[in-house]
Amino acid sequence: MIQSQDVPVVRHATRSDLPRVAELAISHAAYEQADPPAAGFAERLADALFDRPEPRLICLVAELRDGSLAGYATCTPEFATWSGHEYLHMDCLFLDGEHRGLGLGRLLIDAVAAEAAALGLQEVQWNTPVWNEGAIRFYDRLGATSREKRRYAWTVPADAGTLRAVSSS
């Protein structure tokens, strides 16, 4: 467990954190057996976090006492049609392997919950691979409930602009 003098700080990412956040995201993709982010990832992340009048993404980082970053969590407000309510979607929560099991995940998820509360949102939702038993145990200990669904991703076809558009009249 973390000793009191070694307690990390969870804070919003800054532009200077982007190279390390990008490294962590690449490690995260590898851990989840996914393709790494495409070229230009750090620039797209900078755009979503810092280069818009209304940032699209919230990124929290776990900074160790020595100033290094051990992990991150990202989230965005979303809307659930069925309930008619907004919620905070936590897209990523990742810690370097050597920093798992030390309480940092709880610090990050508590910070995500604080972000939700600050936005007036009462729920956080996220996904995890079905094989990630460590994460599932962690989320179960939090008291989170799982929902059986299958997540899909679809690359928009290059000719999507020529497909039949829905009329707005």
N, C-alpha and C positions, 0 to 999 in steps of 0.2 A: 504494500500500500504506500501511497505517497506520504512522505514525512512533511510536517508543516512548513519547514524551511525550504522544501522543494516544490511547493504547490505552484503549478503553472498558472498562467494567466490565459483566460479565454477572452479574445477580443475580436473586433472586426478586422478583417484583412485590410492591409494597405497596399498601395501600388507596389511598394518595394518587396512585398511578400509574394508577388505573382510568380517569380521563377520557382520558388519552393512549393507553392501551391500546385503549380503545373507538374513538378516532379512527383508530388504526392498523388495527384490525379492519375498520372501514368502508372504509378505503383498500384493504385486502387484498381485501375482497369486490368492490370495483369493479375492481381489477386482474384478478381471476379471473372477471370478467364475471358475477358473481352478484348476487342481491338483497342489499341492505344488511341488517345485523341489525335485527330488529324492535324497536319501542319497548320500553324497559325493559331493554335489553341490559346496560348497566353494572350494574344491580341484580342481574340473573341471574348475571353474572360475579362480582360481590361474593359472592353466595351460594355459588357453586361454589368460590371461592378462600378466603374468610375466615369465612363465617357458619355453617359446619357444624363439628361436633366432628371429623369426618374429612373434610378438604377433598377434593373430587372432582377438582379440576383443579390442575395445576402450571403456573404462568406465569413464564417467564423473560424479562427485558428486557435490551436492550443500551443501557446508559446512556453517553452521550458525556461527555467531560471537562467540558463546560459544564453538565452535569446534564440535558440533554434526552434523550429516548428516541428511538432511531433504529429500533428494531424489537423484535420479540417472538417467542417460541416458546411454544406451549402443548402439554401432553401429559397423558395419563392412562394408568394401568396397565389393561391389558385381558387377556383370556384367549383363546388360540387352541385351539379344540376339537381340530383335527386333530393338533396336536403335543402337546397336553396341557400346554402351558406358558403362563405369563404373559409378556407383552411390554409395552413402553412404546409407546403409540400417540401419535405426534406429529401433532396435529391441524393446527397452524399453525406456519409459520416465515415471517416476513415482515419485510422491511426497506423503509423509504422508498426510493424510486427513487434519490435522490441519495446514498444510503449503500450501494448495491450495488456489488460488485466491490472492496471495501476490506478483506475478511477478516472482516467482522462475522458473516456467515452461518456461517462455520467456528467462530467463538467460540460462537455460539448452539447449533450442533449438537453441539459438544464438551460444552457444559453440559447438553444433553439426554442425551447419553451418560453423563455423570457422574450424572445423576438416575437413569437406568436402573441403573447399577452400584450406587448407594446403596440401591436397592430390591431388589437381588439379581437383576435381570433382565438377560438376555444378548442381547436383541434390541430394536431400535427399528424400528417400521414407520410408513409415512406414504404419502400420495397426493399427486400433483401433476397438474395438467392436462396432457394430451398435447401441447398447443401451447406449453407453457412451456419452451422450449428452453434458456434460461439456467439454470433450476433443474435441468433434466435433466442438463446438462453438469456443474453443480456436484455433484449427487448421484453421477454417474458418476465424477468425480474423487475422491470420498470412498471409492470402492470399493463403494458400495451396489449392490445388484442390483434390477432391476425385475421385477415379476410382472404378467403380463397379466391384468387383471380389469377389470370395469366396475363402478363404484360407483353404487349406487342410493340414493335417498331416497324415503320414502313418508310422507306426512302421515297420521297415524292418523285414521280417520274418526270423526266426532262420535258415531256410534252404536256404536263399538267395544265399549262396555260391555255392549251388548245382544247382541253376537255370541255364538255358541256358545263357551262356555269349555271348556277342557280339564280333564277330571276329574283330580284328584290322588289319587284312591283306587284 
